[in-house]
């Protein structure tokens, strides 16, 4: 897999800006942040169950 540098990130950002517009991007990032937060929360809740399974 190739490395992604600054020029590639800028190109991706410009394409996203063109496709979704400036007003929609903050909403999308907010939804993405909430999703990541919920994922981390569920992973922390499942950790004790995983530890119990390893002990058996």
N, C-alpha and C positions, 0 to 999 in steps of 0.2 A: 504494500500500500504506500502510495506516495505521500510526502509531507505537504501540508497545506500551509502556505505562507500568507503574508499580508496582502499581496496583490489578488490572490484567489479569494480571500475573505472579503475584500472590497468589492470584487465583481459579484460575488454571491449576494452581498448586501444591497448592491444597486439593483440586481434582478428582483430581489424580494420587494424592494421599495417600488419598483415599477409594477409588479404584479398585484400587490396588495394595497398600495397607497400609504401615505403617511399616517392617516387617522386609524387605520385598522391594525397597524403593527403593535402599538402599545396594548391593545386588547388581546392580541395573540400572545404577546410575551407574558401578560398577566395570567392568562390561562395556562401557559406552559409552566410558569412559576408555581401556580397552585397545584398542578399535576405532580411536579417534582417534590413539592412539600408533602403531599399526600403519600407519594411513593416512599419517601424516607420514613415517614411516620409508620407506615405499614411494615416496613422492613425492621424497624426498631421493636415493634410489637411482636413480630415473629421470631426475633432472636432467642428469647428464652425457650421456645419450643424446639428450635434447632439445637440448642445446647443440651436440652434434655435427651434428644434423640442420639446425640454423639456419646453421651454417658452410658447408654444402654448397651 
